[in-house]
Amino acid sequence: MARAFADAGHEVHVLTAPQTGLERAELDLPGLRVHAIHSEMHPAFAGAFPFPPPRHAMDAYQCLLELHARHAFDYIEFPESEFEGYFALRARRTLGHFASAVLAVRLHTPTRDRQELDQVATLDLDAAQQQYMEDGCIQEADLVLSATRALLDKVSARLKLERPGVVIPPPFPSTHSTGPAPRATSGRARVLYVGDLARRKGVHLLVDAMQALFEKGVDAELELIGADTQTGPSGRSMRAWLERRIAPAWRERIHFTPPRSASEHTAAITSATVCALPSLWDNAPDFCLEAMAAGALVVASDGGGLAEFIEAPRSGLLFRAGDVAHLTETLEKALSDAALREQARIEAPARIATRCAPASIVKQVEAAMASVAHVRNRALPKPRPRSDTPLVSVLVPYYNMGSYLPETLRAIRAQTFTDYEIVLVDDGSTDAESVELLERIQAPDLRIIRQRNGGLSAARNTGLRHARGHYVLPLDPDDLISPTFLEKTVAVMEGTPGLGYATSLVSYFVDDPARMTGGFVPWGMERDALWVANVASTCTALMERTVLLDLGGYDEWFTGYEDWDVFCSLAERGLEGSVIPEPLFHYRVRHDSMTRTSLVSERDGLMARLNQKHPRLASNPERALRIHRGEARKHEARLLAQAAAAIPPPLMERVVDRVNGTLKRFDFVHHALRGAASRVLGAEGDSRPLRHQLADRLRRKAPPRR
């Protein structure tokens, strides 16, 4: 595709993860440059990205930003898969980056849709983040491209997209095919499938249909080339399940082969009698395009977008998705009718050459770009003119924090945005130095309000009542903000009417913010995940004062998680949040902070209170429950690993016996724990009691007894 754009006179840049072959001379064509993504992320800040896809997306954004500064792109296209363009799209909306470009997202079947088709029910925060951010890429793109109308309609309906997408088939150059060639005519007929062994791909239907043909006396064999997946019953190996479905008499006729090189796939297609795509639902798999381009007779289901490429019976055959009997009948017809195969040898390559010619695709993309050209060069609004009252009130709750407050005040006063006031609420400080400090820091931009000790929420509410700004920013007296925090969050709030809050990525530090120790990446308002964890933000987020007052302020019954409670309330009102993809908020890590002391012991009670107070928070309660179960399963696995490493084997056996006996009373927990233990122990498929598996593992790792 890049070559086709270059041939049409465009300057093309391909940005990709480092991989073998990028240095090959044939990639250096006129107008085409290939760049490997490099990471300049601070090593400590990498801790904010424990899940690989968001880290890759951040690295891609940083590299793209560097390239854009030199080349000022007109068009940037991302895949939606693994949300590679998420932070770049966020930067466009919040920072005005890439203003000269149309930002497009090409659909490849989002993770949420694939998992639904595969009946994958397990979910945790990492998987939920991937689903949420992939959907976010699609929703924020200037232009959505899809290879098929079926996928575009499916995604548009689920996400309620306001802007219509464009159907543009995938490019498939004729040079990639071997050209129309005679098919194998002697020996046993070969049916070929290439792709993941996944439920949505319908491979189980194909195995059943082929056995039905064998029983009817059809002399054929089946080869399935592809990687195994955990989409069999109960999330187990699909290949193992398929192998168990094969009758002993037919095992020599059904072959499973790991993924091969591209040239080997092409050779397999060329020697096949029929290529089968039995998908329950599919978009436009490469196997379909390659097989048709090579002149193979393709038997495919009508589920999804395959019917948009195959004109049955001229360029292939279609069967009713999910119907094994109809698949069997269609395969038998394909294997027995030489005239159909000869027709496909001529018509299928012509169909792909017409529909997927790269030069034609370039023109379609150019037309799609022109249709959304008005989105380019949009500037973020400037803050409203100053009035008698400040636009922003920074709320600083204060209790015995004299050693940190001066640095926090300096960070506020270093802001490039200056239309603010500081409202400091002394919540009954008792430390003499902290009290004395308040007498020395009087200033025109600082109002100090004193009250009896009522806790963090009470102090914030007092500040909220005394604030005069249109917006408020809660900021604890030991935390810091970068000089552009207010400038950038105000611009986001001003440019997005009805937004619930604006915040940024978070860096952690101990004494010096330049020496990061970790970080946090808020997502925004993912309501199902918000029921399980505060994925929205930290307490430091810019919000409208009147909206916060309408919520009733901060719930003073909470001794922690009061900010999480506020975000839950905003979400229940249908408000969204916006996260600037830069670490502009710096959270100080202290050994005596609430998160490391009282909140550890009070977490369960606070969580119960949150769930009780916000029973309708989750958009999909069953999905929120699955995320919760997934996180519990990960926690159980960590505990098992820690126990296996720390407890002597004899004692461990007694502990496991006791735990195992208890958990058997709670069957669903017992099975969740068994699955977690299997992953920890590497004992998938071991049916022995859990205590025996653990004991064996510990004996192998234990030092000699003395």
Secondary structure as UniProt FT lines:
FT   HELIX           2..7
FT   TURN            8..9
FT   STRAND          12..16
FT   TURN            20..23
FT   HELIX           25..27
FT   TURN            30..31
FT   STRAND          32..36
FT   TURN            43..44
FT   HELIX           45..48
FT   HELIX           52..71
FT   STRAND          75..79
FT   HELIX           81..83
FT   TURN            84..85
FT   HELIX           86..95
FT   TURN            97..100
FT   STRAND          102..106
FT   HELIX           111..117
FT   TURN            118..119
FT   HELIX           125..140
FT   STRAND          143..146
FT   HELIX           149..159
FT   STRAND          166..167
FT   HELIX           174..176
FT   STRAND          189..194
FT   HELIX           199..201
FT   HELIX           203..215
FT   TURN            216..217
FT   STRAND          220..225
FT   HELIX           233..235
FT   HELIX           238..245
FT   HELIX           248..253
FT   STRAND          254..257
FT   HELIX           262..271
FT   STRAND          274..277
FT   HELIX           286..293
FT   TURN            294..295
FT   STRAND          297..301
FT   HELIX           306..308
FT   TURN            312..314
FT   STRAND          317..319
FT   TURN            321..322
FT   HELIX           324..336
FT   HELIX           338..355
FT   HELIX           358..371
FT   HELIX           373..375
FT   TURN            376..377
FT   STRAND          392..398
FT   TURN            402..404
FT   HELIX           405..413
FT   STRAND          420..427
FT   HELIX           432..440
FT   TURN            444..445
FT   STRAND          446..451
FT   HELIX           456..466
FT   STRAND          471..474
FT   TURN            477..478
FT   STRAND          480..481
FT   TURN            483..484
FT   HELIX           485..495
FT   TURN            497..498
FT   STRAND          501..509
FT   TURN            513..514
FT   STRAND          516..520
FT   HELIX           527..530
FT   TURN            531..532
FT   STRAND          542..544
FT   HELIX           545..550
FT   TURN            551..552
FT   TURN            556..557
FT   HELIX           562..572
FT   TURN            573..574
FT   STRAND          577..588
FT   TURN            591..592
FT   HELIX           594..596
FT   HELIX           598..613
FT   TURN            615..616
FT   HELIX           621..646
FT   HELIX           649..663
FT   TURN            664..665
FT   HELIX           667..681
FT   TURN            684..685
FT   HELIX           690..701
//
